[in-house]
């Protein structure tokens, strides 16, 4: 079963608003086993909208259309749908009652323009909106079942989950398939390298669809599996996931679509361990990420941004001799920073960063992108040195933070 998504409105067409609705709808349709073959966007132009609806009606089984159901003159979707189907717009009394109830329930005055929202194409079925004033509607044009819903995101999401997806499942009947989606998150491997490592997957698992998504600084591998037997699908998904992990190896940090910091949090909580962080080049980003996770007070004890050498000495206890001999950006300095943070907080683990984020400050010996990480553990302290390929400060800070968290994750796993 094939579906298309049509987003309407000049604000979407012009880029004034980002169309997040289509992404959400596509995801939910895929999960329902409906393959989305096109995303289309048109402005508030009657002729273009009518012709687009006619085109969709001859090639898709389902179409979801968002936007243009409001009370103003530029809300023309219902009229365009009627013209595309060759029917009249008629007042739907049930839709009008729904709108009137919305205003009455909120003790607001309903204007005459809102009555326009109850004008539906003849023979269409109302989709009630319990979160806003604009009802949607459903009817068929040629081979395609159209669902028209508002563009306001929270209204759209509620109507999609409560009414539209169940209706589509019902229309599919015995043709209904299920879609399983697995997201494998990786760090430290490029999209092209991941693609090369997994190039033979279709020959091993011909029933799978695979996609790659760059979500800086991660590369996500998405696996899609369609079928009707959930037990068989689960087995195939497990087999394919195991195959991918063998190919990509330790570059994988999550098979549950979790962020790096969420995976670290799971490990800290599971082990009932605590963490203290000392940051220089990352400027508090690691601490921000770790404390973004609900329940972080269970494991996060201390954060210090020791940008100057003086603060490294006075607060963290880094030896002046170490700084004079090696400099701030050095594995030994990072080790002493991590030890200081761990000691100050009484934490199980200490994590530190010191580096050159750029765009200036680099030398031949320590170019922009140089990062030193320290990890202090109950059994000892380790220092690491890496080089990022980026010369943009904002990108390096993100990569630095991810690298530090990834090293901590691996330490916790070991």
Rosetta blueprint (number, residue, H / E / L):
1 X L
2 X E
3 X E
4 X E
5 X E
6 X E
7 X E
8 X E
9 X L
10 X H
11 X H
12 X H
13 X H
14 X L
15 X L
16 X L
17 X L
18 X L
19 X L
20 X H
21 X H
22 X H
23 X H
24 X H
25 X H
26 X H
27 X H
28 X H
29 X H
30 X H
31 X H
32 X L
33 X L
34 X L
35 X E
36 X E
37 X E
38 X E
39 X E
40 X E
41 X E
42 X E
43 X L
44 X L
45 X L
46 X H
47 X H
48 X H
49 X H
50 X H
51 X H
52 X H
53 X H
54 X H
55 X H
56 X H
57 X H
58 X L
59 X L
60 X L
61 X L
62 X E
63 X E
64 X E
65 X E
66 X E
67 X L
68 X L
69 X L
70 X L
71 X L
72 X L
73 X L
74 X L
75 X L
76 X L
77 X H
78 X H
79 X H
80 X H
81 X H
82 X H
83 X H
84 X H
85 X H
86 X L
87 X L
88 X L
89 X E
90 X E
91 X E
92 X L
93 X H
94 X H
95 X H
96 X H
97 X H
98 X H
99 X H
100 X H
101 X H
102 X H
103 X H
104 X H
105 X H
106 X L
107 X L
108 X L
109 X L
110 X L
111 X L
112 X H
113 X H
114 X H
115 X H
116 X H
117 X H
118 X H
119 X E
120 X E
121 X E
122 X L
123 X L
124 X L
125 X E
126 X E
127 X E
128 X L
129 X L
130 X L
131 X L
132 X L
133 X L
134 X L
135 X L
136 X E
137 X E
138 X E
139 X E
140 X E
141 X E
142 X L
143 X L
144 X E
145 X E
146 X E
147 X E
148 X E
149 X E
150 X L
151 X L
152 X L
153 X H
154 X H
155 X H
156 X H
157 X H
158 X H
159 X H
160 X H
161 X H
162 X H
163 X H
164 X H
165 X H
166 X H
167 X H
168 X H
169 X H
170 X H
171 X H
172 X H
173 X H
174 X H
175 X H
176 X L
177 X L
178 X E
179 X E
180 X E
181 X E
182 X E
183 X E
184 X E
185 X E
186 X E
187 X E
188 X L
189 X L
190 X L
191 X H
192 X H
193 X H
194 X H
195 X H
196 X H
197 X H
198 X L
199 X L
200 X L
201 X H
202 X H
203 X H
204 X H
205 X L
206 X L
207 X L
208 X E
209 X E
210 X E
211 X E
212 X E
213 X E
214 X E
215 X E
216 X L
217 X L
218 X E
219 X E
220 X E
221 X E
222 X E
223 X E
224 X E
225 X E
226 X E
227 X E
228 X L
229 X L
230 X H
231 X H
232 X H
233 X H
234 X H
235 X H
236 X H
237 X H
238 X H
239 X H
240 X H
241 X H
242 X H
243 X H
244 X H
245 X H
246 X H
247 X H
248 X H
249 X H
250 X H
251 X H
252 X E
253 X E
254 X E
255 X L
256 X L
257 X L
258 X L
259 X L
260 X H
261 X H
262 X H
263 X H
264 X H
265 X H
266 X H
267 X H
268 X H
269 X H
270 X H
271 X H
272 X L
273 X L
274 X L
275 X E
276 X E
277 X E
278 X E
279 X E
280 X L
281 X L
282 X L
283 X L
284 X L
285 X H
286 X H
287 X H
288 X H
289 X H
290 X H
291 X H
292 X L
293 X L
294 X L
295 X L
296 X H
297 X H
298 X H
299 X L
300 X E
301 X E
302 X E
303 X E
304 X E
305 X E
306 X L
307 X L
308 X L
309 X H
310 X H
311 X H
312 X H
313 X H
314 X H
315 X L
316 X L
317 X L
318 X L
319 X L
320 X H
321 X H
322 X H
323 X H
324 X H
325 X H
326 X H
327 X L
328 X L
329 X L
330 X L
331 X H
332 X H
333 X H
334 X H
335 X H
336 X H
337 X H
338 X H
339 X H
340 X H
341 X H
342 X H
343 X H
344 X H
345 X H
346 X L
347 X L
348 X L
349 X E
350 X E
351 X E
352 X E
353 X E
354 X E
355 X E
356 X L
357 X L
358 X L
359 X L
360 X L
361 X L
362 X L
363 X L
364 X L
365 X L
366 X L
367 X L
368 X L
369 X L
370 X E
371 X E
372 X E
373 X E
374 X E
375 X E
376 X E
377 X E
378 X L
379 X L
380 X E
381 X E
382 X E
383 X E
384 X E
385 X E
386 X E
387 X E
388 X L
389 X L
390 X L
391 X L
392 X L
393 X H
394 X H
395 X H
396 X H
397 X H
398 X H
399 X H
400 X H
401 X H
402 X H
403 X H
404 X H
405 X H
406 X H
407 X H
408 X H
409 X H
410 X H
411 X H
412 X H
413 X H
414 X L
